[in-house]
Amino acid sequence: MKKMLSGMLLWAALWMGVYPQACFAQADTGRKFIVVLDAGHGGSDVGARGSFSLEKNVALAITLKLGQLLEQTQPDVKVVYTRTSDTYPALYERAALANKVHADLFISIHCNSMPYHRVLVGHRYVKRNGKRYRVPIYKMIRSSSETGTETYVLGLHRMGQKTQAIESEMEADSNDVEARENAYIVHEKNYQQNYGGFDPSKPETYILLALHSSAYLSQSIAFADSVEQEFKRVGRPSRGVKQKGLAVLAGTAMPAVLVETGFINNPEEEKYLNSAAGQLQIAQCIARAIEKYKQAVWKYRSLVNTVQESFAADATAAPLYRIQLLVSSHYYRPDDRIFQHLDMPVDVEDTIINQQKVYRYLTGNFLQRDSAEQKLDFIHQIGFKDAFIVTYQQGVRVDP
């Protein structure tokens, strides 16, 4: 039993991570488990593009299915949406909403997309100043064969290399998830003020974002891994758990992940992502991961409450040693000059001795009698020659 309790305490210590006081404050088993579901992009921010669909619409459809599934199968979960229609809440507003409702988990749903890259397709000759030059011909293409899921947590990474602009309106390298998911920030009104000077083009931005993630990183990774395990269980290719500086995850005061549900520019995956069966399967995988994570949280909170109750019980059962300075029929204020050389506060108790009201003057609260005896020597030296140690049990004096 002792070994099992030791293991449970170790598990709790690992779970609490960086901010144990905040974790203890959340040990409330009476309320619902709050999950904020964020459908990525929206409104004028369409996200990634497939051959016939847009990421913003697919993400919303999966998000609504997931929310409905949670409400039907997990009644102890409260679902909060950042959007339920084709609107664009600013990224900082999504995090602010999650904080406002004191969410236990923040999940942002997205679709992946492979980048454009430059491919040499041939050469041509041009004349300059009477000379003939052979120059390369490039074409911008992107892979449509990538498949699978990946789940991101907020972390410290440098931005990836952007594709060099060959044509004036060619889209940026969408393989860089940071760049792709953060890019729309610059179109938001007052984005620098709202994101504390955030600039998606600056590598130092991602250092600042990473500082926000440390408190809940281990929990975020644990949940992200559970999501990917559920995808693998149903046969979906998993590309694993990854860390990137994603603004939508920054500023959330709870574990937070971004789920890339599949590659919308892969024709087969696009069909899957848009199908009712595919969307339901994705929602079921994430819902199962939420259930497992939620149970771990409930277990942790129950353990915290058990430990707190145990400490409280031990505290009331253990004897408490105090030092009685004197007994007098005269009332002295606790801050009276006769106590000025004491370095501990004085308490006053009134009682009846020989049918006369008298006052007991006590100081100190010691869990160990040895500590009380050491202090008693000092108290004798400063003039309280008749002082002695008294014992209290559960707040009641057991000595005369």
N, C-alpha and C positions, 0 to 999 in steps of 0.2 A: 504493500500500500504506500509506504514511504517512498519507494522508488518510482511508483506511478505518479504520485503527487509531484515529485521532483521533476519528472519529465513534462508534466502539464505546466508547471511553472516556467520551465525552459521554453516550451512552446509559446507561452504567453509573452515571455520576455522578447523572443524573436519577433512575434507578431507586433508588439507595441512599437518596435523600431526606434525611431529618433525622438518622438515626442510622447513619452508614456503618460504624462499628466493629461494631455489632451485626450488620449485613448481612454483613461479612467473616467474622464468627465462624460464620455459617451456611453458608459455602461448602463444603458437604459433598455431593459428587455420588454418594456411595456408598449413601446411605439412600433409603428410599421417600419419596414425596411424601405427606404426611399431610393428609387432609381430614376435618374434623369436620363432620358433618351433624346439624343440629338441627331436629327437627320441632317447630314452634311449639305453644305451649300444652300441653294434656294434662291428664288426670285431671279434677279438678273445674273446671279452667279450660278451658272449651269453646271460647273464642275467638269468632269471628264465627259467625252462624247463617244458614243458607240455608233454603229452604222444606222440605227433607227431609234436610239433612246439616249436620254441624258442622265448623268449621275444623280442630279438633284431629285429627279422623279423616282428613280429606282431606290435611292436611299430613303426617301420618305415612305415609299410603299413597304419596305422591309421594316422600318422603324415602327410604323403603325401596326403591322402584323405582330411584331415583337411585343409591343405594349398591350395589345389585345390578348395575346397568349399569356402574358404575365398576370393580367387581371383575371383571367379565367382559371388559371391553374395554380397561382400563388397568391391567395387572398391576403397574406401578410405583407405583401409588397404594394407600395404606393408608387404609381407611375406618373412622372411629370415630363411633359414634352417641351422642347425648346421651340418647336414649330409643328403644326399639324396641317399646314397648307403650303402653297408655293410662295413663301415669303423668305426674306433674308434677315434673320436676327444677326447683328454684329457678333463677331466671335467673343468679344469681351462680355457681351450681354448674356451669352449662353453660360459662360462660367459664373457670372454674377447670379443668374437664376438658380444654378445648382447650389451655390453658397447660401442663397436666401432661404431655400427650403431645407437646408441642412441635409443634403443628400448623402447617402452612404456610398453611392457609386454613380459615376458619370460615364456614359457610353456614347461615343460619336460613331455613326454608321456612314460608311463611304463605299465607293467603288474604285478600283485601281485602274491604271492605264499605263501602257508602256510608252516610252519617249520616242520622239522623232530622232533619228540620227542620220548623219551624212554618209552616203555610199557613193563610191566612185563607179560610174556607169560607162565611162568612155573618155575620149579626148576629141578635141577639135583644134584646128590651126587658125591663128589670127595673124594679121600683118600689122606690124608697128614699125614706123620709121623705115619702111622698105624691107624689114626683116620678117621672116615667118617664124611664129612661135607656136609650140605645141602646149595647150593648156588643158587641164582636167575638166571633166563635166561631172558634177555631183547631183545626186537626187536625194531629197529628204524623204525617208521612209521610216516606218516604225513596225516593230514586230507585233504580230497578231496571234502568236502561238503561246504566249505566257499564260499560265493558269495558276489558280490557287488563292489562298487567303493569307493575310498577314495582319498581326495586331500590334499596334504601336503604343508605347508609353512615352511620356515626356522624358527626354534625356539630352545629353550634351553631345552634339555632333556638328561638325562643320558643314556648311552647305556644299552640295555636290557641284560639279562643274556644269555650267549651262551650255546648251548647244549653241555653237557660234551661229550668229544670224547670217544666213545666206540670202534669204528673201526678207523683205522689209517687214512683213506681217506674219512671219512664221512663229508659231507658238513656242514657249519656253520648254526646256527639258522637263517633261512631266514625270520622268523617272525619279527625280528628286522630290520625294514626298513632302519635305519641308517647303520647298519652293512652290509646289503645286497647291498644297492645302493652305499655305499662308499668303499666297499671292494676292487674293482679293482684298486683303486688309487695306491696301493703299487706296482702294476705291471708296472706303468708308469715310464719312465726314469726321473731321477732327481725329483721324486715326492715330496720329502721333501722341496727342494728349491722352486718348483712351487707352493706348497700349504703352504708355510711359516712354515714348520715343522709339517704339518698335519700328525697325526698318528691315524687311525681309531680305534685303540685299547685303546686309552687313553681318559678317560671321559673329561679331561680339553680341549681337542680339540673342543668339542661341545660348551663349554663356549665361545671360540674364534669365532666360527661360528655364534653364536647367536648375537654377537656384530655387525656383518655385517648387520643383518636383521632389526634393529629397525626403520630405516628411512622409510621403505616401508611396514612395517608389517601390518598396518591397511588396506592398499589398497590390499595387497596380500590376506588377510583373506576375504575381501569383494568379491574379484573375485573368490576365492576358494569356498566360500559359493554359489555363483551364479552357478558355475559348478555343484556342488552337487545337487542344486535345479533343474537344468535342467535334470540331470540323474533321479531324483525321478519323474519328470513330465512324463517321458516315461516308468515308471515302473521298473527302475533299482533299486535294493537295494542300499541305500547309507549308508556308514559307517561314513560319516561326514568329517569335516575338522580337520586336526591334525597338530601338530608341531613336527618337528624332525630336527636334525642337519645334513642336507643333503648338501654335498660339492658342488653338481652341482648348488645349489641355492645361495651358498655363493659367495660374490663378485659381484653379479649382482646389478647394480645401477638403478634398477627399480623394480616394483612389480613382483614377480616370484613365480610359483607354480610347483609342481610335481603331475601329475594325474595318479593314479593307476586305470586303466580302467577295471580291472576284474582279477579273479584268474585263471591263466593259468593251474594250476594243478587240477582244478575242470573240469571233462570231459565235462559237459554241457557248462560251461563258456568258455572252450577252443574252443569248436565248434563255439560259438557265436563270440569270439574274432577273429577267423580266417575267419568268413563268411563275404561276401561282404556287406550283410545287416547289420550285427552287427557293422562292422567298420564304415559304413556310419552313423548309428545311433549315435555312439560315437562321430564322427566328427561333426555331426549336433548339438549335445548337447553342445559341447565345443564352437562351432561357435556362437550359440545363446548367450552363456555367454559372449563371447568376444564382441558381438554387444551391449549388455546391458552395459558392463563395459566401452566400447568406448564412448557410448552416455553420460554416466556420466562424463567421462573425458572431452568431448567436452563441456558439460554444465559448468563444472568447469572452463575450460579455457576461455569460453565466459564470465562467470561471472567475472573472474579476469580482463579481458580486459575492461569490463564495469566499474568495480570499479576503475581501473587505469585511464580510460578516465574521469570518474567523478571527481577523485581527481585532475587531470590536469585542468579540466574545472573550478573547484572551485578555484584552485590556481591562474588561470589567471583572474578570475572575482573578487577576493577579493582585496581590497586596500592594498597597501604596504606603510609603513611609514618609511621615512629616515630622517636623521638629516643633515641639511646643516651647515657646520662648518663656512665657510666664502666665500666671493666672492672677487676675486682679478684679476687685469690685469697682475699680475706676476704669472708665472707658477712655481708651487712647485711639486717636485716629490712626489708620494704617500708615499715614505719612508723618506721624509725630516724630519729633527730633530724637526720641529715645531709640528709634529704629534706623537712624540715619546712616549707621555704619554697616548695615546689612546690604548685601548686593542682590537680594531677592525680595519680591513683594511679600507683604504681611496680610494674612486673613484673620478675621475676628469671628469667633463663635461665642454665642451666649448660652449659658446653662445654669442650672440650679444646684448649688452645693450647700447642704445644711440649711435648706429653706431660704437661701440668699442667692440673688442673681449675681453671677460673676461672668467675667469675660476671659476666654482663652485666646491667646495670640499665637498663631502658627505661621510657619514659613516652610517653603520647599515642597516638592513632590518628587520623591525618589522611587524608582522601580527596584533598586538594589539597596539593601540595608547597609552594606559597606559604604556606599556613597553618602548615605545619611550620616553615618558615624563620622566620616571624615569632615563633613560640614559642621557637625556638632562640636568638634574640637575647636574650630574657628569661632563658633558662636560663644562658647565658654570664654575664650580669650578676650572677646570684646565686651564682656560684662554680664552676660546672661548665665550666671553660674548654676541656676536651677533648671536650665533647659534640658529636655530629654526627648527621646524618639517615641512617637506614637504610630500605631498601625491602623490603616483604613482598608476595609474590604467592601468592594462595590459601593463606595461612597459612605459607608457606615463605620464609625469609629469602633474598633474591637478592643482597644486598650482602655483602662479607666481614665 
